[in-house]
Amino acid sequence: MAKQTRRPGRPSGPAPSGRRNKAAPAERFPPRTPPKKTTAAPGADASAPEQPRTFRLGAVEGATPGRWIDTWKTRMPHVAIELVPIPLSSQRAAIDEVDAALVRLPLDDGSLHVIRLYDEVPVVVAPVDSHLLAADELTADDLAGETVIPVVDHPLGELRLDGTEPARFPPLTASDAVATSASGVGIVIVPMSIARLHHRKDVDYRPLADGPTSTVGLAWRRDRTTSDVETFIGIVRGRTANSSR
């Protein structure tokens, strides 16, 4: 019969000082710190979604906010945007009915904030068979002897070019003035954006190098500087969604 070897017994007494006791799981991983509670404004429901609303943007004829509207729709999908055409003659009164408006300057009113955006080049609109279209660019001297068709609420103000004659009929809308020019009655001088807006196959236009410019700006009431207005300002100034104001 084989002789069994006796295992040495475990020594009694405290464990050697160089040996570490294994900690219990709860001791190895301290409890997580609970998140801080945020205090909502008095009377506010933190879980309530934003109320549906619409940003109303006014725009005078010829203003081109298309790219800004596209950016708004991408950046602010929860806020609808409505483009509201406004007459140049009543643009100041129209600002009271919208959140902000693209207007033609100057517009001096202490109750408004106004940001200058860009200057528009004036152009001469003439029939496609006009000798004026032989040049790539015109000057006031090139228009000597031409009849200038007046436009209602002219965005370039009252035009007085030496050597030209005003048409002998009341001012027309820009659309009607361009159509009348196509018949050979005279020429129309307007900002390029308006010429493009009312373009026809029987007319064309050329820049007027020394003509008056029209400045487009963004205006809104000082007492209505909302977060939506500030967002639109950032868009027209080219700020990204993460840019600080």
LINZI-V440502 format. One line per field, one symbol per residue. phi: phi as a letter, one per 30 degrees, with the letter a starting at -180 (. if undefined). psi: psi as a letter, one per 40 degrees, with the letter a starting at -180 (. if undefined). burial: # if it has 9 or more other ideal C-beta (glycine too) atoms within 8 Angstrom, else .. A space follows every 10 residues. Layout:
# LINZI-V440502
phi=???
psi=???
burial=???
This chain:
# LINZI-V440502
phi=.ddddddddd ddjddeddcc ddddedddcd dddddddccd deiccddddd deabcccdad ejdbcedddd dedddbddbd bbccdbdddb ddddddcbda bdbccdbcad dccbcdcacc ddbccbedcd ddddcdacbd ddceidccdd bdhedciddb cejcbddcad ecdedddddd dddjdlcbcb dedddddcdb dcbbbbdcec ddcbccbcba dddbdddddd ddeddddidd dcddd
psi=hihhhhiiih iiaiiidehh ihiiddddhi iihiihhhhi iheihdehii hhihhhhihi hdigeddddd dddddfeehi hhhhhiiddf dddddeeidi ihihiighhe eihhhhdihh hiihhiidei ddedidiiid deeheihhhi hhfheeahhg hheihiifii iiiddddddd ddeedaihhi iddddddfii deiiiiihdf iiihhhihii hdefgidddd ddddddeeii deii.
burial=.......... .......... .......... .......... .......... ....###### ###.#..##. ###.##..#. #..#.###.. #..##..### #####.#... .#.##.#..# ########.. .##....### ..#..##### ##.###..#. #.##..#... .#.#..#### ##...##### #####.##.. ..#.####.. #.######## #...#..### ######.... .....
